Amino acid sequence: MVVDAVMAIGNDDRLNLIGIKKYFADCDIFCAGRVAEEDLNRVAAAAGGTVQTSVNNIIDEVLGTCEVFEEKQVGGERFNIFSGCPSGRTATIVLRGGTDQLVEEAERSLHDAIMRRVVKNSTVVPGGGAIDSLLPLV
């Protein structure tokens, strides 16, 4: 149990992030440091957990779950992939390109074409005549 593992560290060592990471690694538990608040909130919502600011008095009800956790390397960056989250209704798109300008333009296009439409309408209609294939032929 994660709560037992955290509490077993002891008060003095909980302040030492390197010690915590090593302890978790020894217990085969992943530990990330310096995660943006937006990312923490997104993972907590998808996993059904709650962001905690302290390891004191953690109870099982605030811990989230996922079926599979993977750490993957894409190019020069490492990504944490959470799959099978109970409340997960999101997807991540990784944009890569030869130049920063190309990636920035792809990101703007993606944002304009999809994200604004989803926020405004809360639905997405597939393109390429896919909507016609769902309609009954009369």
Salt bridges, closest charged atoms under 4 A:
ASP26 OD2 - LYS22 NZ 3.02
GLU38 OE2 - ARG42 NH1 3.82
ASP39 OD1 - ARG42 NH2 2.54
GLU71 OE2 - ARG78 NE 3.33
GLU105 OE1 - ARG108 NH2 2.83
ASP112 OD1 - HIS111 ND1 3.86
ASP112 OD1 - ARG116 NH2 3.80
